[in-house]
Amino acid sequence: MKSYKSFRLFNEKISFLMDKKAMIVIFILFLVTSLVFVISTGVGEMNINPLSVLQVFIGGGRRAIGSLSNLSACLE
């Protein structure tokens, strides 16, 4: 029973056990998937810095979006 972590949600109305190794593997897969997602959104006709992509997703990318739209207008 030591290799399992119990989760109890909503005043113990929902509860389940999860293997600790599975939690680690799921967390690592989530990190790898997130990293691939951020890198893949920055690849295309214009290479975008992954930090700029993260700023846009976090909400601080209004200036970055404006500069990209101005750049794309100049390229047309």
ABEGO torsion letter per residue (X at the ends): XAABBBBBBGGGABBBBBBAAAAAAAAAAAAAAAAAAAAAAABEABBBBAAAAAAAAAGAAAAAAAAAAAAAAAAX
